[in-house]
């Protein structure tokens, strides 16, 4: 069973890139494409959040 550990930024980005390639191939059906798109949106939101957190940490460090 997988633990609730957060994926690394890099692994999430790789997963998103793989989803984009699958969607661009055009060989998926509508339902499968929609499921991939939803997963991609979720990964994108998570990546954006991680970037915002990193940006906030950098700003704190710069302020010291």
mmCIF file of the N, C-alpha and C atoms, coordinates in Angstrom:
data_MODEL
# 
_entry.id   MODEL 
# 
loop_
_atom_site.group_PDB 
_atom_site.id 
_atom_site.type_symbol 
_atom_site.label_atom_id 
_atom_site.label_alt_id 
_atom_site.label_comp_id 
_atom_site.label_asym_id 
_atom_site.label_entity_id 
_atom_site.label_seq_id 
_atom_site.pdbx_PDB_ins_code 
_atom_site.Cartn_x 
_atom_site.Cartn_y 
_atom_site.Cartn_z 
_atom_site.occupancy 
_atom_site.B_iso_or_equiv 
_atom_site.pdbx_formal_charge 
_atom_site.auth_seq_id 
_atom_site.auth_comp_id 
_atom_site.auth_asym_id 
_atom_site.auth_atom_id 
_atom_site.pdbx_PDB_model_num 
ATOM 1   N N  . UNK A 1 1  ? 0.838   -1.188 0.000   1.00 0.00 ? 1  UNK A N  1 
ATOM 2   C CA . UNK A 1 1  ? 0.000   0.000  0.000   1.00 0.00 ? 1  UNK A CA 1 
ATOM 3   C C  . UNK A 1 1  ? 0.879   1.246  0.000   1.00 0.00 ? 1  UNK A C  1 
ATOM 4   N N  . UNK A 1 2  ? 0.554   2.199  -0.839  1.00 0.00 ? 2  UNK A N  1 
ATOM 5   C CA . UNK A 1 2  ? 1.329   3.429  -0.956  1.00 0.00 ? 2  UNK A CA 1 
ATOM 6   C C  . UNK A 1 2  ? 1.009   4.367  0.201   1.00 0.00 ? 2  UNK A C  1 
ATOM 7   N N  . UNK A 1 3  ? 2.062   4.973  0.741   1.00 0.00 ? 3  UNK A N  1 
ATOM 8   C CA . UNK A 1 3  ? 1.850   5.915  1.829   1.00 0.00 ? 3  UNK A CA 1 
ATOM 9   C C  . UNK A 1 3  ? 1.351   7.233  1.265   1.00 0.00 ? 3  UNK A C  1 
ATOM 10  N N  . UNK A 1 4  ? 0.923   8.134  2.134   1.00 0.00 ? 4  UNK A N  1 
ATOM 11  C CA . UNK A 1 4  ? 0.384   9.428  1.720   1.00 0.00 ? 4  UNK A CA 1 
ATOM 12  C C  . UNK A 1 4  ? 1.497   10.437 1.458   1.00 0.00 ? 4  UNK A C  1 
ATOM 13  N N  . UNK A 1 5  ? 2.682   9.951  1.143   1.00 0.00 ? 5  UNK A N  1 
ATOM 14  C CA . UNK A 1 5  ? 3.826   10.824 0.891   1.00 0.00 ? 5  UNK A CA 1 
ATOM 15  C C  . UNK A 1 5  ? 3.610   11.637 -0.373  1.00 0.00 ? 5  UNK A C  1 
ATOM 16  N N  . UNK A 1 6  ? 3.946   12.902 -0.288  1.00 0.00 ? 6  UNK A N  1 
ATOM 17  C CA . UNK A 1 6  ? 3.812   13.814 -1.420  1.00 0.00 ? 6  UNK A CA 1 
ATOM 18  C C  . UNK A 1 6  ? 4.842   13.464 -2.490  1.00 0.00 ? 6  UNK A C  1 
ATOM 19  N N  . UNK A 1 7  ? 4.403   13.465 -3.742  1.00 0.00 ? 7  UNK A N  1 
ATOM 20  C CA . UNK A 1 7  ? 5.337   13.228 -4.838  1.00 0.00 ? 7  UNK A CA 1 
ATOM 21  C C  . UNK A 1 7  ? 6.304   14.398 -4.936  1.00 0.00 ? 7  UNK A C  1 
ATOM 22  N N  . UNK A 1 8  ? 7.502   14.105 -5.420  1.00 0.00 ? 8  UNK A N  1 
ATOM 23  C CA . UNK A 1 8  ? 8.447   15.195 -5.624  1.00 0.00 ? 8  UNK A CA 1 
ATOM 24  C C  . UNK A 1 8  ? 7.995   16.028 -6.812  1.00 0.00 ? 8  UNK A C  1 
ATOM 25  N N  . UNK A 1 9  ? 8.495   17.252 -6.871  1.00 0.00 ? 9  UNK A N  1 
ATOM 26  C CA . UNK A 1 9  ? 8.172   18.143 -7.970  1.00 0.00 ? 9  UNK A CA 1 
ATOM 27  C C  . UNK A 1 9  ? 8.555   17.489 -9.297  1.00 0.00 ? 9  UNK A C  1 
ATOM 28  N N  . UNK A 1 10 ? 9.737   16.928 -9.323  1.00 0.00 ? 10 UNK A N  1 
ATOM 29  C CA . UNK A 1 10 ? 10.247  16.339 -10.558 1.00 0.00 ? 10 UNK A CA 1 
ATOM 30  C C  . UNK A 1 10 ? 9.399   15.162 -11.025 1.00 0.00 ? 10 UNK A C  1 
ATOM 31  N N  . UNK A 1 11 ? 9.002   14.293 -10.104 1.00 0.00 ? 11 UNK A N  1 
ATOM 32  C CA . UNK A 1 11 ? 8.198   13.135 -10.510 1.00 0.00 ? 11 UNK A CA 1 
ATOM 33  C C  . UNK A 1 11 ? 6.809   13.565 -10.958 1.00 0.00 ? 11 UNK A C  1 
ATOM 34  N N  . UNK A 1 12 ? 6.246   14.590 -10.305 1.00 0.00 ? 12 UNK A N  1 
ATOM 35  C CA . UNK A 1 12 ? 4.951   15.112 -10.734 1.00 0.00 ? 12 UNK A CA 1 
ATOM 36  C C  . UNK A 1 12 ? 5.057   15.732 -12.119 1.00 0.00 ? 12 UNK A C  1 
ATOM 37  N N  . UNK A 1 13 ? 6.136   16.446 -12.373 1.00 0.00 ? 13 UNK A N  1 
ATOM 38  C CA . UNK A 1 13 ? 6.335   17.068 -13.677 1.00 0.00 ? 13 UNK A CA 1 
ATOM 39  C C  . UNK A 1 13 ? 6.492   16.008 -14.768 1.00 0.00 ? 13 UNK A C  1 
ATOM 40  N N  . UNK A 1 14 ? 7.224   14.946 -14.473 1.00 0.00 ? 14 UNK A N  1 
ATOM 41  C CA . UNK A 1 14 ? 7.382   13.844 -15.429 1.00 0.00 ? 14 UNK A CA 1 
ATOM 42  C C  . UNK A 1 14 ? 6.030   13.196 -15.731 1.00 0.00 ? 14 UNK A C  1 
ATOM 43  N N  . UNK A 1 15 ? 5.219   13.011 -14.699 1.00 0.00 ? 15 UNK A N  1 
ATOM 44  C CA . UNK A 1 15 ? 3.890   12.431 -14.894 1.00 0.00 ? 15 UNK A CA 1 
ATOM 45  C C  . UNK A 1 15 ? 3.032   13.332 -15.776 1.00 0.00 ? 15 UNK A C  1 
ATOM 46  N N  . UNK A 1 16 ? 3.092   14.639 -15.533 1.00 0.00 ? 16 UNK A N  1 
ATOM 47  C CA . UNK A 1 16 ? 2.324   15.578 -16.339 1.00 0.00 ? 16 UNK A CA 1 
ATOM 48  C C  . UNK A 1 16 ? 2.786   15.568 -17.796 1.00 0.00 ? 16 UNK A C  1 
ATOM 49  N N  . UNK A 1 17 ? 4.098   15.520 -17.993 1.00 0.00 ? 17 UNK A N  1 
ATOM 50  C CA . UNK A 1 17 ? 4.631   15.458 -19.364 1.00 0.00 ? 17 UNK A CA 1 
ATOM 51  C C  . UNK A 1 17 ? 4.168   14.192 -20.082 1.00 0.00 ? 17 UNK A C  1 
ATOM 52  N N  . UNK A 1 18 ? 4.124   13.074 -19.371 1.00 0.00 ? 18 UNK A N  1 
ATOM 53  C CA . UNK A 1 18 ? 3.669   11.818 -19.970 1.00 0.00 ? 18 UNK A CA 1 
ATOM 54  C C  . UNK A 1 18 ? 2.193   11.912 -20.357 1.00 0.00 ? 18 UNK A C  1 
ATOM 55  N N  . UNK A 1 19 ? 1.398   12.552 -19.516 1.00 0.00 ? 19 UNK A N  1 
ATOM 56  C CA . UNK A 1 19 ? -0.021  12.728 -19.815 1.00 0.00 ? 19 UNK A CA 1 
ATOM 57  C C  . UNK A 1 19 ? -0.192  13.594 -21.057 1.00 0.00 ? 19 UNK A C  1 
ATOM 58  N N  . UNK A 1 20 ? 0.567   14.668 -21.140 1.00 0.00 ? 20 UNK A N  1 
ATOM 59  C CA . UNK A 1 20 ? 0.479   15.555 -22.309 1.00 0.00 ? 20 UNK A CA 1 
ATOM 60  C C  . UNK A 1 20 ? 0.814   14.779 -23.585 1.00 0.00 ? 20 UNK A C  1 
ATOM 61  N N  . UNK A 1 21 ? 1.857   13.964 -23.537 1.00 0.00 ? 21 UNK A N  1 
ATOM 62  C CA . UNK A 1 21 ? 2.235   13.169 -24.718 1.00 0.00 ? 21 UNK A CA 1 
ATOM 63  C C  . UNK A 1 21 ? 1.121   12.208 -25.109 1.00 0.00 ? 21 UNK A C  1 
ATOM 64  N N  . UNK A 1 22 ? 0.500   11.578 -24.107 1.00 0.00 ? 22 UNK A N  1 
ATOM 65  C CA . UNK A 1 22 ? -0.594  10.646 -24.392 1.00 0.00 ? 22 UNK A CA 1 
ATOM 66  C C  . UNK A 1 22 ? -1.763  11.371 -25.041 1.00 0.00 ? 22 UNK A C  1 
ATOM 67  N N  . UNK A 1 23 ? -2.099  12.542 -24.509 1.00 0.00 ? 23 UNK A N  1 
ATOM 68  C CA . UNK A 1 23 ? -3.213  13.306 -25.066 1.00 0.00 ? 23 UNK A CA 1 
ATOM 69  C C  . UNK A 1 23 ? -2.899  13.806 -26.473 1.00 0.00 ? 23 UNK A C  1 
ATOM 70  N N  . UNK A 1 24 ? -1.658  14.200 -26.700 1.00 0.00 ? 24 UNK A N  1 
ATOM 71  C CA . UNK A 1 24 ? -1.265  14.691 -28.023 1.00 0.00 ? 24 UNK A CA 1 
ATOM 72  C C  . UNK A 1 24 ? -1.258  13.585 -29.072 1.00 0.00 ? 24 UNK A C  1 
ATOM 73  N N  . UNK A 1 25 ? -1.084  12.357 -28.636 1.00 0.00 ? 25 UNK A N  1 
ATOM 74  C CA . UNK A 1 25 ? -1.051  11.252 -29.600 1.00 0.00 ? 25 UNK A CA 1 
ATOM 75  C C  . UNK A 1 25 ? -2.397  11.087 -30.294 1.00 0.00 ? 25 UNK A C  1 
ATOM 76  N N  . UNK A 1 26 ? -3.463  11.466 -29.616 1.00 0.00 ? 26 UNK A N  1 
ATOM 77  C CA . UNK A 1 26 ? -4.789  11.416 -30.224 1.00 0.00 ? 26 UNK A CA 1 
ATOM 78  C C  . UNK A 1 26 ? -5.378  10.036 -30.371 1.00 0.00 ? 26 UNK A C  1 
ATOM 79  N N  . UNK A 1 27 ? -4.773  9.025  -29.771 1.00 0.00 ? 27 UNK A N  1 
ATOM 80  C CA . UNK A 1 27 ? -5.290  7.674  -29.945 1.00 0.00 ? 27 UNK A CA 1 
ATOM 81  C C  . UNK A 1 27 ? -6.137  7.184  -28.766 1.00 0.00 ? 27 UNK A C  1 
ATOM 82  N N  . UNK A 1 28 ? -6.489  8.095  -27.879 1.00 0.00 ? 28 UNK A N  1 
ATOM 83  C CA . UNK A 1 28 ? -7.323  7.732  -26.723 1.00 0.00 ? 28 UNK A CA 1 
ATOM 84  C C  . UNK A 1 28 ? -8.769  8.092  -27.014 1.00 0.00 ? 28 UNK A C  1 
ATOM 85  N N  . UNK A 1 29 ? -9.672  7.352  -26.415 1.00 0.00 ? 29 UNK A N  1 
ATOM 86  C CA . UNK A 1 29 ? -11.086 7.665  -26.534 1.00 0.00 ? 29 UNK A CA 1 
ATOM 87  C C  . UNK A 1 29 ? -11.440 8.876  -25.679 1.00 0.00 ? 29 UNK A C  1 
ATOM 88  N N  . UNK A 1 30 ? -12.645 9.341  -25.839 1.00 0.00 ? 30 UNK A N  1 
ATOM 89  C CA . UNK A 1 30 ? -13.093 10.532 -25.127 1.00 0.00 ? 30 UNK A CA 1 
ATOM 90  C C  . UNK A 1 30 ? -13.008 10.357 -23.612 1.00 0.00 ? 30 UNK A C  1 
ATOM 91  N N  . UNK A 1 31 ? -13.524 9.258  -23.091 1.00 0.00 ? 31 UNK A N  1 
ATOM 92  C CA . UNK A 1 31 ? -13.540 9.057  -21.646 1.00 0.00 ? 31 UNK A CA 1 
ATOM 93  C C  . UNK A 1 31 ? -12.130 8.955  -21.073 1.00 0.00 ? 31 UNK A C  1 
ATOM 94  N N  . UNK A 1 32 ? -11.275 8.221  -21.773 1.00 0.00 ? 32 UNK A N  1 
ATOM 95  C CA . UNK A 1 32 ? -9.899  8.072  -21.302 1.00 0.00 ? 32 UNK A CA 1 
ATOM 96  C C  . UNK A 1 32 ? -9.159  9.411  -21.391 1.00 0.00 ? 32 UNK A C  1 
ATOM 97  N N  . UNK A 1 33 ? -9.393  10.149 -22.460 1.00 0.00 ? 33 UNK A N  1 
ATOM 98  C CA . UNK A 1 33 ? -8.770  11.464 -22.609 1.00 0.00 ? 33 UNK A CA 1 
ATOM 99  C C  . UNK A 1 33 ? -9.227  12.414 -21.511 1.00 0.00 ? 33 UNK A C  1 
ATOM 100 N N  . UNK A 1 34 ? -10.510 12.376 -21.199 1.00 0.00 ? 34 UNK A N  1 
ATOM 101 C CA . UNK A 1 34 ? -11.035 13.233 -20.141 1.00 0.00 ? 34 UNK A CA 1 
ATOM 102 C C  . UNK A 1 34 ? -10.417 12.876 -18.788 1.00 0.00 ? 34 UNK A C  1 
ATOM 103 N N  . UNK A 1 35 ? -10.285 11.590 -18.518 1.00 0.00 ? 35 UNK A N  1 
ATOM 104 C CA . UNK A 1 35 ? -9.668  11.157 -17.256 1.00 0.00 ? 35 UNK A CA 1 
ATOM 105 C C  . UNK A 1 35 ? -8.205  11.609 -17.193 1.00 0.00 ? 35 UNK A C  1 
ATOM 106 N N  . UNK A 1 36 ? -7.499  11.476 -18.294 1.00 0.00 ? 36 UNK A N  1 
ATOM 107 C CA . UNK A 1 36 ? -6.101  11.934 -18.340 1.00 0.00 ? 36 UNK A CA 1 
ATOM 108 C C  . UNK A 1 36 ? -6.026  13.443 -18.145 1.00 0.00 ? 36 UNK A C  1 
ATOM 109 N N  . UNK A 1 37 ? -6.941  14.171 -18.798 1.00 0.00 ? 37 UNK A N  1 
ATOM 110 C CA . UNK A 1 37 ? -6.957  15.621 -18.670 1.00 0.00 ? 37 UNK A CA 1 
ATOM 111 C C  . UNK A 1 37 ? -7.199  16.028 -17.221 1.00 0.00 ? 37 UNK A C  1 
ATOM 112 N N  . UNK A 1 38 ? -8.155  15.375 -16.562 1.00 0.00 ? 38 UNK A N  1 
ATOM 113 C CA . UNK A 1 38 ? -8.450  15.684 -15.158 1.00 0.00 ? 38 UNK A CA 1 
ATOM 114 C C  . UNK A 1 38 ? -7.236  15.423 -14.276 1.00 0.00 ? 38 UNK A C  1 
ATOM 115 N N  . UNK A 1 39 ? -6.549  14.310 -14.523 1.00 0.00 ? 39 UNK A N  1 
ATOM 116 C CA . UNK A 1 39 ? -5.349  14.006 -13.754 1.00 0.00 ? 39 UNK A CA 1 
ATOM 117 C C  . UNK A 1 39 ? -4.267  15.055 -14.013 1.00 0.00 ? 39 UNK A C  1 
ATOM 118 N N  . UNK A 1 40 ? -4.144  15.476 -15.279 1.00 0.00 ? 40 UNK A N  1 
ATOM 119 C CA . UNK A 1 40 ? -3.174  16.506 -15.633 1.00 0.00 ? 40 UNK A CA 1 
ATOM 120 C C  . UNK A 1 40 ? -3.459  17.828 -14.948 1.00 0.00 ? 40 UNK A C  1 
ATOM 121 N N  . UNK A 1 41 ? -4.717  18.205 -14.895 1.00 0.00 ? 41 UNK A N  1 
ATOM 122 C CA . UNK A 1 41 ? -5.098  19.449 -14.218 1.00 0.00 ? 41 UNK A CA 1 
ATOM 123 C C  . UNK A 1 41 ? -4.745  19.363 -12.734 1.00 0.00 ? 41 UNK A C  1 
ATOM 124 N N  . UNK A 1 42 ? -5.017  18.224 -12.137 1.00 0.00 ? 42 UNK A N  1 
ATOM 125 C CA . UNK A 1 42 ? -4.688  18.031 -10.727 1.00 0.00 ? 42 UNK A CA 1 
ATOM 126 C C  . UNK A 1 42 ? -3.182  18.128 -10.489 1.00 0.00 ? 42 UNK A C  1 
ATOM 127 N N  . UNK A 1 43 ? -2.408  17.483 -11.353 1.00 0.00 ? 43 UNK A N  1 
ATOM 128 C CA . UNK A 1 43 ? -0.951  17.558 -11.228 1.00 0.00 ? 43 UNK A CA 1 
ATOM 129 C C  . UNK A 1 43 ? -0.464  18.993 -11.421 1.00 0.00 ? 43 UNK A C  1 
ATOM 130 N N  . UNK A 1 44 ? -1.044  19.687 -12.376 1.00 0.00 ? 44 UNK A N  1 
ATOM 131 C CA . UNK A 1 44 ? -0.656  21.067 -12.646 1.00 0.00 ? 44 UNK A CA 1 
ATOM 132 C C  . UNK A 1 44 ? -0.916  21.961 -11.431 1.00 0.00 ? 44 UNK A C  1 
ATOM 133 N N  . UNK A 1 45 ? -2.051  21.766 -10.796 1.00 0.00 ? 45 UNK A N  1 
ATOM 134 C CA . UNK A 1 45 ? -2.374  22.551 -9.591  1.00 0.00 ? 45 UNK A CA 1 
ATOM 135 C C  . UNK A 1 45 ? -1.371  22.253 -8.476  1.00 0.00 ? 45 UNK A C  1 
ATOM 136 N N  . UNK A 1 46 ? -1.029  20.990 -8.312  1.00 0.00 ? 46 UNK A N  1 
ATOM 137 C CA . UNK A 1 46 ? -0.056  20.611 -7.291  1.00 0.00 ? 46 UNK A CA 1 
ATOM 138 C C  . UNK A 1 46 ? 1.322   21.198 -7.572  1.00 0.00 ? 46 UNK A C  1 
ATOM 139 N N  . UNK A 1 47 ? 1.725   21.168 -8.838  1.00 0.00 ? 47 UNK A N  1 
ATOM 140 C CA . UNK A 1 47 ? 3.020   21.749 -9.219  1.00 0.00 ? 47 UNK A CA 1 
ATOM 141 C C  . UNK A 1 47 ? 3.035   23.252 -8.972  1.00 0.00 ? 47 UNK A C  1 
ATOM 142 N N  . UNK A 1 48 ? 1.942   23.920 -9.312  1.00 0.00 ? 48 UNK A N  1 
ATOM 143 C CA . UNK A 1 48 ? 1.846   25.361 -9.088  1.00 0.00 ? 48 UNK A CA 1 
ATOM 144 C C  . UNK A 1 48 ? 1.950   25.669 -7.599  1.00 0.00 ? 48 UNK A C  1 
ATOM 145 N N  . UNK A 1 49 ? 1.295   24.872 -6.783  1.00 0.00 ? 49 UNK A N  1 
ATOM 146 C CA . UNK A 1 49 ? 1.351   25.078 -5.339  1.00 0.00 ? 49 UNK A CA 1 
ATOM 147 C C  . UNK A 1 49 ? 2.782   24.889 -4.818  1.00 0.00 ? 49 UNK A C  1 
ATOM 148 N N  . UNK A 1 50 ? 3.460   23.857 -5.304  1.00 0.00 ? 50 UNK A N  1 
ATOM 149 C CA . UNK A 1 50 ? 4.839   23.625 -4.872  1.00 0.00 ? 50 UNK A CA 1 
ATOM 150 C C  . UNK A 1 50 ? 5.737   24.786 -5.286  1.00 0.00 ? 50 UNK A C  1 
ATOM 151 N N  . UNK A 1 51 ? 5.528   25.310 -6.487  1.00 0.00 ? 51 UNK A N  1 
ATOM 152 C CA . UNK A 1 51 ? 6.330   26.454 -6.940  1.00 0.00 ? 51 UNK A CA 1 
ATOM 153 C C  . UNK A 1 51 ? 6.059   27.694 -6.086  1.00 0.00 ? 51 UNK A C  1 
ATOM 154 N N  . UNK A 1 52 ? 4.800   27.920 -5.743  1.00 0.00 ? 52 UNK A N  1 
ATOM 155 C CA . UNK A 1 52 ? 4.450   29.067 -4.903  1.00 0.00 ? 52 UNK A CA 1 
ATOM 156 C C  . UNK A 1 52 ? 5.081   28.938 -3.512  1.00 0.00 ? 52 UNK A C  1 
ATOM 157 N N  . UNK A 1 53 ? 5.081   27.718 -2.965  1.00 0.00 ? 53 UNK A N  1 
ATOM 158 C CA . UNK A 1 53 ? 5.703   27.487 -1.665  1.00 0.00 ? 53 UNK A CA 1 
ATOM 159 C C  . UNK A 1 53 ? 7.207   27.736 -1.729  1.00 0.00 ? 53 UNK A C  1 
ATOM 160 N N  . UNK A 1 54 ? 7.843   27.276 -2.793  1.00 0.00 ? 54 UNK A N  1 
ATOM 161 C CA . UNK A 1 54 ? 9.283   27.495 -2.959  1.00 0.00 ? 54 UNK A CA 1 
ATOM 162 C C  . UNK A 1 54 ? 9.576   28.987 -3.114  1.00 0.00 ? 54 UNK A C  1 
ATOM 163 N N  . UNK A 1 55 ? 8.739   29.681 -3.872  1.00 0.00 ? 55 UNK A N  1 
ATOM 164 C CA . UNK A 1 55 ? 8.916   31.118 -4.064  1.00 0.00 ? 55 UNK A CA 1 
ATOM 165 C C  . UNK A 1 55 ? 8.806   31.856 -2.729  1.00 0.00 ? 55 UNK A C  1 
ATOM 166 N N  . UNK A 1 56 ? 7.840   31.465 -1.913  1.00 0.00 ? 56 UNK A N  1 
ATOM 167 C CA . UNK A 1 56 ? 7.653   32.099 -0.608  1.00 0.00 ? 56 UNK A CA 1 
ATOM 168 C C  . UNK A 1 56 ? 8.881   31.858 0.286   1.00 0.00 ? 56 UNK A C  1 
ATOM 169 N N  . UNK A 1 57 ? 9.430   30.650 0.242   1.00 0.00 ? 57 UNK A N  1 
ATOM 170 C CA . UNK A 1 57 ? 10.627  30.353 1.039   1.00 0.00 ? 57 UNK A CA 1 
ATOM 171 C C  . UNK A 1 57 ? 11.808  31.194 0.586   1.00 0.00 ? 57 UNK A C  1 
ATOM 172 N N  . UNK A 1 58 ? 11.953  31.343 -0.722  1.00 0.00 ? 58 UNK A N  1 
ATOM 173 C CA . UNK A 1 58 ? 13.060  32.155 -1.263  1.00 0.00 ? 58 UNK A CA 1 
ATOM 174 C C  . UNK A 1 58 ? 12.899  33.613 -0.808  1.00 0.00 ? 58 UNK A C  1 
ATOM 175 N N  . UNK A 1 59 ? 11.671  34.114 -0.861  1.00 0.00 ? 59 UNK A N  1 
ATOM 176 C CA . UNK A 1 59 ? 11.426  35.496 -0.429  1.00 0.00 ? 59 UNK A CA 1 
ATOM 177 C C  . UNK A 1 59 ? 11.763  35.668 1.048   1.00 0.00 ? 59 UNK A C  1 
ATOM 178 N N  . UNK A 1 60 ? 11.426  34.692 1.865   1.00 0.00 ? 60 UNK A N  1 
ATOM 179 C CA . UNK A 1 60 ? 11.751  34.766 3.297   1.00 0.00 ? 60 UNK A CA 1 
ATOM 180 C C  . UNK A 1 60 ? 13.267  34.770 3.483   1.00 0.00 ? 60 UNK A C  1 
ATOM 181 N N  . UNK A 1 61 ? 13.956  33.898 2.761   1.00 0.00 ? 61 UNK A N  1 
ATOM 182 C CA . UNK A 1 61 ? 15.404  33.830 2.877   1.00 0.00 ? 61 UNK A CA 1 
ATOM 183 C C  . UNK A 1 61 ? 16.077  35.099 2.371   1.00 0.00 ? 61 UNK A C  1 
ATOM 184 N N  . UNK A 1 62 ? 15.554  35.686 1.330   1.00 0.00 ? 62 UNK A N  1 
ATOM 185 C CA . UNK A 1 62 ? 16.106  36.927 0.800   1.00 0.00 ? 62 UNK A CA 1 
ATOM 186 C C  . UNK A 1 62 ? 15.905  38.074 1.782   1.00 0.00 ? 62 UNK A C  1 
ATOM 187 N N  . UNK A 1 63 ? 14.847  38.011 2.553   1.00 0.00 ? 63 UNK A N  1 
ATOM 188 C CA . UNK A 1 63 ? 14.532  39.081 3.495   1.00 0.00 ? 63 UNK A CA 1 
ATOM 189 C C  . UNK A 1 63 ? 15.422  39.074 4.722   1.00 0.00 ? 63 UNK A C  1 
ATOM 190 N N  . UNK A 1 64 ? 16.136  37.997 4.946   1.00 0.00 ? 64 UNK A N  1 
ATOM 191 C CA . UNK A 1 64 ? 16.990  37.898 6.142   1.00 0.00 ? 64 UNK A CA 1 
ATOM 192 C C  . UNK A 1 64 ? 18.338  38.513 5.912   1.00 0.00 ? 64 UNK A C  1 
# 
